[in-house]
Amino acid sequence: MFSSNFVSRGKEYATFVKFVPAPYFRKTFYLERIKGNEKIIISGLGFYRFWVNGKEITKGLLSPYISNPDDIIYYDEYDVSSYLVKGKNVFAFMLGNGFLNNPGGKVWHFDKARFRSAPKLAFSFEIDNKTIFEADESIKSATSPLLFDDYRAGEYYDARKEIKNWNQVDFDDSSWNNAIKVDAPLGEARLVKANPIAKLEEIKPIEIRKVGLGYLYVFPINLCGIFRLKINTKKGKRISIDFGERLLEGDLDMTNISFGAKTPKDFIQHLEYIASGEENETYEPSFSYYGFGYAKVNGIEDNEATLDLLTMIRIRSNYKKVGSFSCSNKTINRLEEMAINSMDSNIVYFPTDCPHREKNGWTGDIALSTDYLCYHANLSLDLKEWLNNVRKAQTKGGVLPGIIPTTGWGFAWGNGPAWDEALTNAVFFSYQYEGDESIVLENEEAMIRYLKYSKTRLDKDGLASYGLGDWCETKRISGDYQTDLRITDTLSLIEICSNESKLFNRLNRNKSKQFVDEYRDQLVTSFRKFFIKDKRFKKEYMTQTALAMAMEIGVVNEDEIDNFYEDLINLIHQNNDHFQVGVLGARRLFRVLAKKDINLALKLMIQDSYPSFGYWEKMGLTALPEEFQMEFEMKKDGSIEPKNPNDRPDISSLNHHFWGDFTMVFIRYIAGLNINDNLDDSVFIDPIFPEEVSFAKAEREFKGEKVGVKWFKENGKYVVEYLKTRKIKVNVVEKCNVIYKEVESLE
């Protein structure tokens, strides 16, 4: 049963100005026997930790989920039979602020949320599916040593205030206060079905430097994680740690992950820790996480600055990795690793934009990356859960916000067709790779409702221009893009219609298919009438992004392709053989080029001169940055500074995934593995052999089998090996002078 009986320690909630400690709760009870079917269903908002008789059994970090509780109230269910004993037992809880009280989200008005309140707890304890008791005023509560928590800002913890054995059965809680009854949020009650957040890897620092009055801890990778602090020091010692990803003039620089004056000092990825003085005291954050490759520690002595002081712990949703790629080219392999690291750094229940500054479910980032994310990982559970929140956030009129979850921000700005495409792409690519029909059926009405809304936004020429455009174009600031918004918005709507048509055709949803097909034809006609003349794109609107999107999305006729491609190549040559696109253009440009000239596509991606992805790899970055605004270089001390000393050292996130679609060029064109593109459960093997690569391999789990391809050179000829399958149809596109072999293994 989903109990709606919520309790809190009090009604006052924490702010940056006035801290309110995270509350502890205890419920003591007695059992005459253990039947083996005892369970508890918990909603601890914003986040919770849970102990039974002193044993923590919380499913994962940041439980239960990150959501607007007026849309969905999330619960977790635990089988607690094996943790209970005959006689006296105790359930113990610690609550954090999470999305319920999120002052760190002030930029997106999360601090103005209608539901903002102190952390609150509801649960029902059941035996044989009958409720034995729920949360009520009999629960005992006290303040914890966690003085403040916010999953962007960080945590303040006073270890001197720790209460020994507070979660044990025999602890005396008679001096604790009783909980108070509070209102439940307005959302629909649901069990979380997304993968939990797991700790996956521990990483030691590779260097410690004395910088000013503090110590800079250098880690070998920039990722999403938490940390473990371990120290022996005197009682009352105050230690502060900032976690970031960029050095400037040899010191940690936090400006790229903050919002200037909108971010109060010491409230972005910050720990303030007051030591208890006990031997080997350790601390891991309970309700926050961090994107970092560096940590700046202040307040310790020289002898305390040891490698064991700080340990980096990678965290992410605990999805299964199911797809891979490798080849003979070291730069390509490093770029693949960087893209995977950015993927792993940005799936915390759902894909976020970055693991530090925002941590938001930006729809544009999800729309751009779902193909590469879903190839590499089985995200069906995670995307289905996020889509539940998408449908709740969508207005009755069909409008989608730019971030989900939201408290209302993102409807007036930050959305539009290229961003709103996240709804369709999350459904499409999840179905393409995993084949779960329910994800289509659950979202069919929402997808159609959005397209009907988009019809109301078309101008007199039948074109769309109501969203964000080709974001983060090279050599420009984020919103300063060359490509006409009517081009990217209208083409995005056409692509939405095309992908939905495939889905509805596959599932025999004939009425919906007819609607999207007719709308697509209408949009294509309007687009071609306005932008194409004499079998060419009109010169005044011609950009790399415009040409690439038009060709890849399919509005260019067969007899026009050569003209469009010629004009695209000319633009590339005019730009000194470099790309001049934003994230929308990048998702299409390299695919278009790969089909015609894989060597040119690869050159643009991996050359080490600015702007290119190879330039990022040459700098020594370990994740994908957000933008190519200006040319930077990495100094010997790790500082990232403008190559032109006259430029301001402004830089954005160094861990974004929305450029990562280039990995699909490696997989689809270099390795030649194309899975279920037509939604007919078939695989196509069609590698293209670039000059820079002498070996490539790609594999993925699909429909209960493994599909894959490997090619290499042998005796002057290319040899293509592809996996034998039991049920999946594998179509091999054969080329002259190439040897093809069906094999049991690609080892």
N, C-alpha and C positions, 0 to 999 in steps of 0.2 A: 504494500500500500504506500502511496505517496502521501506522507503526512504534510499537512499545511500548517501544523502547529509550530510556528517558529518562535524561538526564544533568543534573547541577547543578554549580555552582561549589563548593558546600559544603553541609553539612546544616543549618547554623545559619540561622534565619530572623529577620527584623526584628521588633522590638516597639517600643512607644512609649518604652521605657526604654533599649533597646540597638539602635542602628541597624545594619543590614547592607546595604551598598550594592547597588543593582541590578547584576547581572552582565552583562558583555560575553562573547560567544562568537565564535570564528572557526574556520572549516573551510576550509583551503586544499587545492586539488586541481588536477589537470591534465587537459586534454582534447586528444586528437589532432585532433578535428574537431568541428564543430557540425552536428548532423543536423537540427535544427529541431523536434525533439519531446522536448526536455529539460524536465522538470518537477520540482518539489519539493513534498512534502506535509508541512506543519508543524503541530505542536502546541506552542505556547509558553505555558506556564502560570505564573501567572495571565494576564498580557498579554505581548505581544512586539512588537518592531519588527524589520524584516528588510531587509538590504541585499545586493545582488549587485554585487561589484566596485565598491563605494563608492556605488552608486545605490540609494536607498531605494525599495522597491516594495511596502511594507506596504499591504494592501487598505484600511485605514482605522484610525481611532483605536480603542484598547482591543481590539485583535485578540487571540485569535480570537472570543471571546464571553464572556458572564458566566454561569457555570453551576457547579453542584456537580459536580466531576470524578469523584466516585464514582457519579454518575448518568450523565453524558455527558462524554466527553473530546472536545473539539472540535478539528478540524483545518481548515486552509486549504490550498488547492492553487494553485500558481502555475506558469504557463508561463514559464520563465526563458530560453528559447532566445535571445531577442533581446538579452539582457544578458550572455551568456557569450561568451568569446573562445577562440580556439585557444591552447593553452598553459596558463598559470597563471591560476587563478580563485580567488575567495574568497566564501564565504557568511558574512555577519556578522549577529549577533543581539544584541539587548538585551532583557532580560526584566524585567517588573515583577510586583508581588505579586498584583494582581487579587483574585479570589475565593479563590485558593489560600491566601493568607496575608492575612487581612482583619481586623486588630485594630480598625479603625474600625467594624466590624460587631459589636462586643462586645455591644451591647444585645440582639441576636438570636442570641447565642452562636456567631457565626461564628468567633470566636477559639478555640473549643473543638472545631472541626471535626476529625474523624478524619484527614482528608487534609492538615491544615495542614502546610506544609513550605516550604522555600526554593523559589524559582522553578525550574522544570525544563523541559527542552527535549527534544523528540523530532522527528525528521524522516527522510524517505527521499528520496534523490535518484534519479530514474528517467530512463532513456532507452529509448524504445520500450516503455514500460511494464515494463521490467525494472529492478530495484533495483540501483543501482551502489554506493551506500554509505548508511549510516544514522548517526545520532548515536552516538558512542562515546567512549571515553576519549582518543582522539587529538585531540579538539577542544580548542582552547586557550581559556583563560578568564582574565578579569581583572575587577577592580572598576571600576565606572563612577563618574562624578562625582555621580550621583543617589544620595545617601546614604540616602534613605528615600522610600517612596511608598506611598500608600494612597488608593483612589479616593474616599473620603469625607474623609479627614484632610487630604490635600494632598501636597506634595513638599518635600524639603529638598535643595538642589543647591549644590555647591561647584564653581564654574567654574574654580577654580585647579587642580583635579584632572583637567581634560579631557586626553584622550590624542589628540593630533593624528593625523589620518589612520588611526585605529585600524581602520576598516572598508575600507581600500584594499588592493589586491592586494599591493603591495610593502612593506607594513608588516612590521616585524620583530617577530614575537610569540614569539621564542625564550625570553624571560624570563617569559612567562605560564605559569600553571599548567595542567595537564591537568584536564579535567572529570572528575567522578566519576560512576559509574553509580548510579542510584537507582531505587526502585520506581515502577512506573506506578500511577496511580490505578485504581480499580476499575470505572470507568464504561464504557459502550458507546462505541466510537469512531465518530464521525460527521463528515462535512464540514458546515461551516456553510453554510446556505442563506439565512439572514436577510440583509437589506440591511446593508452595512457602515456604520460611523459616519463621517460626512463633515463637513468644515468647509464651511459654506455662506455665511457672510456676515461681513464685518469691520465693526466699529462703533467709532467714535471717542468718547471722552468728550465731554460737552457742557459740563462745568464741573469745575474743580479748586478745592477749598477747603482752606485751612490750618485744621486742627482739632487743637488740642493740639500735640503734637510731630510729628504726621504730616500727611498730605495725603489728603483724601477725593476720590476720583475718582467723578464722577457720570455714569452712562450713561443714554441715553434710554429704555431698556427693561430689564425684569427677565426674564432668559432662562436657558437652559441653554447653557453654553459653556466654552471655555478662554480663554486670553489670550496675548498676546505682550508680553513685557517687553523694552524696548530702551533701553540706557543707555550713556553714556560716563562712567566714574567710576574711582576709584583701585582698585588691586588690594587685595582683602581687605575691601572695603566690604560690610557685611552689610545686606541689604534684606529686610524682612519685609512681606508683604501678606496681608491678610484679605479674603475675598470674601463679601459678604452681600447681603441684599435689603431690610433695614429700617434706618431711622434712628430714633434716640430721643434727644431733646434735642440734635439736630443732629449726632450722631456715629453711627458704625456700631455697630449692636447685633446681636450674634450669638446672643442667647439663644433666638430663635425657631427656630434651625436646629441647636441643640445639645441635649444631654440633661443639662444641669446638671452635677452632680459626676461623672456617668458619662463626660463628655467632657473629656479632659485639655486644659489650656490649650495653645493653638497647635496643636491637632490636629483642627480642623474647617475645611475649605476654606482652608487656610493654605499660603503659600509662604515658605520661608526660602531666600534666594539670596545666595551669597557671590561677589562679582564677580571676574573674572579680570584686569580692568584693560585689556583689549584694546579697540580702537576699535570702536564700534557693536556691542557684544556684545548678542545677543538670546537669549531663552529662551521656549520654549513647553513646557507640561507634557507628559510622555510617557504617563503612566499614571493620570491623575486628571482629573476634570471638575467643573464648578462651576455652581451656580445663583446668579446674582447680578445686581444692578443697580448695586451700589456696590463700590468697592475702597478699602481704607484702607492707604496705603503709609507705612511707617516706615523711617527710616534713610537718607533722601536729603536733599540740600541744596535750598534754595529754587530755585536755578538748574537743578536736575535735575528738578523737578516740572513737566514739560512735557506737552502733549497727546499727544506721540509716545511718551511713556514706556510707556503701557499701551494696548493695543488689545483690545477684546472680540471674540471669534470665536464665532459661533453654531455649535453642532454638534447633530446628531441622526442617527438612522438615515436612510439616503438613500432613503426611499420616495418614490413619485410622488404629488404632490397631484392629485386627480382630481375633487373636488367643490368647489363654491363657492356663496356666497350674498351678496347685497347688496340694499339697499333705500334708500328715501328718508330714513329716520330715522337720524340720526347716532348716537344712543345705542345703537340696535340694532346698527348697523355696528361700533361700538367694542366691544360685548360679543362679537360674532362674532370680531373680531380678538383679543380677550383669550383667548377659548376656543381659538382656533387656536394662539396663542402657548403656552398651557399644554399643548396637545397636542404641539407641536413640542419643548417643553422636557422632555417626559416620555416620549419613545420613544427609548430608548437600547438597541437590540436588541429590547426588549419594553417595554410600557407600565409605567412606574414611578409611584409616588405623588407624588414630588417630586424635583427635581434637586439637592438639597443635603443635608438632614438625614438622609434614609433611603435614597433611591435603590433602593427595594425593589420587587419585582413583587407588590405587594399585590393579591390577587385581587378584593377588594371594589371597588377603584378601576377595575379592568379590567371587571368585571361592569357597573358603572354607565355606563361611557363608550364601550363598543364600538360602539354604533350611530353616535354622532357621529364617533368616530374613523374608522370604516370608511367612512362617507359621504365624508369629506373626503380620505381618503388610501387608496391601495391597500396594505393591510397584510397581504395574504395570506401572503407569505413570512415576515414577522416573527411573525405569530400562529401559523403552522404550526410554526415552530421553537420558539417558547415552549411550545406544546402538547406537543411532544416531552418537554420538561422537566416539564410538568404530569403526564403519564402516569408518568414515572419517580418523581415525588415522591409520587404517590398510593399509599396502602398497599394490600396485597392485599385488605383488608377494605373498601376503597372510600373511606377518609378522605382528604380534601384538606387541606393546610396553608394558612394565611392568607397566606403569602408564598412565592413560587416564583421563583428557586431558594431553597432553604433547606438548612441542615445538620441539621434536625430541629426547629427552632423553628416554632411556629405550628399545631401539632396540638392542643395543650391549650387554646389561647386564640387569638383573632384570625381565626377562620374561621366556619363555619356557612352555612346555605343562601343568604343574600343575598350572601355572599362567594364561596361555592363555585359560584355561578351563573356565575362567570367561565368555567369550562370550557365550559358550554353556549353562553354568549353569544359567546365568541370563535369558536366553530364556526358558530353561527347567522348572525351578521352578516357574517362573512367569506364564507360561502356566499351569503347574500342579495345582496351587492353584487358578488362576483367569480365565483360559480358553480362553484368547484372542488369536485367531489364527493369528492375524496380526503380533504379535511379532515374530512368527515363520517365516512367509512368508517374512517379512522385512529383516530378518537376515539369511535366508537360503543360499544365495549365499556367504555371508561372512564366514559362518561356513564351507561350502564345500571348499572355497578358502583356508582357514587356513589348513584344513586337507591335501589338495594337496601340500601345502607348506611343511607341516611336513613330507610328504613322501620323500622330497628331503634331509631331515636331518637325515634319518636313516643310521646307519652304516652297515658294511659288514654282520653283523649278523641279520640285520633287526630290530635293537633296536634304541631307541631314547636316546640321552644324551646331550641336548643342552640348558638346562634351570636351574633354581634354584631347589634345592631338598627339603629334609624334614626339612624345616626351623625351627629354634628355638628348636632344640632337647633338651630335659632336660639335665641339667648339662653340657651343651656345649654352646659356643657362636653361634650366629645365623647361620653362613654358614658352621659350622663344624658338619656335620651329618654323621652317620655311614652307612646309607642305600645307596647302590650303585645307582648313579643317573640314570643308565639305567633302574632300576626297577621302580622308581617313575615316570620318564618321559614316559616310555612305557605304564605303567598301566594307567597313566592319559590319554594318547591318546586312549587307549582301552575304558575307561569310557566315553570319549567324543563321540566316535563312538556309544556306546551302548545307550546313552541318545538321541543322534540325531536320531538313528534308531527308537526309540519309537515315537519321534515327527513326523518324516516323515511318519511312518506307520499310525499314527493317522490322518494325513492330506492328505493321499494318494499321497505323493510326491515320487512316485515309483523310479524314476531315482536316486534321492538323497539317498533314502533308500538302493538301490542296491549298490551304491558306498560305503557308510559307512559300510554296512554289509561285503562286500568283504575286505575292508581295515581292519576291526576289526578281521576277520578270519586270515588275513595275520599276524597281530601283535600278536595275541594269539599264533599262531603256532610258531613264532620266539621266543616269550617269554618263552613258555613251553620248547622248544628245548634247550634253553640256561640255564634256571634256575631250571628246575624241572627234577629230575632223580629218578627212582625207587619209584615213587608215593610220593616223598618228595621234599621239597625245598632244594637246595644244601646248605650244612652246611656253606660253606664259605661266603654265601650271606645272611644268615639267621639273620633277626632282627625282633623286634616286628612290626615295620612298614611294612617290606617286606611281612611278613606272613599275617598280617591283611588286607593290601591292596589287595593282591592276592586273598584272600577269598572273601572280600566284593565286589570286582570289577568283580569277576566271571570267573577267569581263572583256577580255581581249579576244577578238576572233582569230581563227587559225591563220588567215591571210594577212594579219596585222602583226603577228608575233615578231617576225624578223625586224620590222621597223621599230617596234618598241625596244627590242633587245639592242639594236644598233644605237638608239638614243641613250639607253642606259649605259652602255659601254662608253660612249662619248662623255657622259657626265662623270663617270669614274675616272677616265683618263684626264679630264679637265681638273679633277681633284687629286692629281698626282698619284693615281692608282691607289686611292684610299676611299673608304666608305664615308659618306656624309648623310647619315640617317640617325633617327632616334630609335626608340625601342620598338615602335610599330613597324618601321621600315626594316629593322634588323631581322625581325622574325621572318620576313619574306625574301629579303635581298639575296642571302646566301643560298637559299633553296633554289631561287630562280637561276642564279649563276651556276650552281652545281650541275643543273640539268644540261647546260650548254657547254660550260668550261669549268671543270672541277678544279683545275690548276689556278685559275683566276679567283675563284671563290675561296680557295684555301689560302692564296696569297693575301687577300684582303683580311682574312681572319687571323693568320698566324705571323705575318711579318712583324718585326719588332719595333717598327717606327710608329709614331703617334699619328692618327688614332687607329688602334687595332687591338684585338684581344691578346695577340702576341706581345704587344707593348706592355700590357698588364703583367703578363707572365715574366717578361724580362725584368720588370721592376722588383720582382720577388714577392708579389702579393700571393696570398693563399686562398682568397675568396674573390668573388666578382664585385667590383665597385658599382656604384650607382650611375656614374656618368663620366663623359669625356669632355667636360667643360673646358679644360685647359691642359697643357702638357706639364706633367709633374715628373720628378725623378726621385729615386730613393737614395739617400746619402748612406755613407758607410755605417753611421750609427743607427740607421733605420728610419731616420726622419724623412717624411714625404713633403717635399717643398717644390714650388713652381720652378720649372726650368728657366723661365724668364724672371729674373729677380725683381722686375718692376711689377709683376702680377701680385695681387693679394693672395695669400696662402689659403684661399677658401677651398674646401674640399667637402664632399658629401660622404655618405655611407660607403664603407669599403666592404660591405657584405650584403649585397642585393642579388636576387636570383633572376631578375626579369630580363637580363641579356642572355640567359643560359640556353636559349633555344638553338644556339649554334651547335650544341652537342648532337642535335638530331640530324644535322648535315653529316657529321661523322658517322652516325649510325645508319641513316637511310641511304646515303649516297656513297660514302667511302666504303663502309662495311657492306652496304647493300641489303640491310635487313629492314623489310617493310611489313609491319604486322597489322593485318585486319583493316587496311585503309578503306576498303569498300564495305566494311561491316558484314562480311560474308564468311568470317572465320578462316580466311586463307592468309597465307604468307607469301610474299614475293621476295626472291633473291635476285638482286640486280646491282652488284658492286660496280663502281667506277674507279679506275686505277690511277691515282694522281702520281705525279713525278716525285713528290716529297715523301711518299709512303711505299714501303715494300712488303708490308704485312698489316692486316687488319682483322679484327675479330669482334663479333657482337653476339650476345646470347640473351634470351629472356624466357622466363616461364610464361606459358600461355595455354589456357584451357586445359590445365592439368598435365601439360607436357613441356618440354624445353625445346624451343626453336632457336636456331642460330646459324651463323655462317662464319667461315674463316677463309681468308685467301692469302697466298704468298707466291713468290716467284721460285721456280724450280726448272733448272736447265733452260733458262731463257723464256719460259712460258709461265703464264699465270695459272695457278691451280686454285680452284674454288671448291671448298668442302662445305657441305650443309648437312644439318642434322636430319636423320631419318625420324619420321613421326608415325604414330599409330593411326590417328584419326584426322589430324590437321592436314589440309591440302597445302603442299608447298609447290609454288610455281617458280621455276628457274628461268630467267631471261638469259638465254645463252648467246654468247658472242663468239666470233671466229677466233681461232687460235687460243682458246681458253679451255682448260681441262676441268670438268665438273665431276665431283664425287659425292655420293650420298654416304654418310658415315654415321656410326653409332655415337661417337664422341668427338669433340673438337680439341681434346687435350693434345 
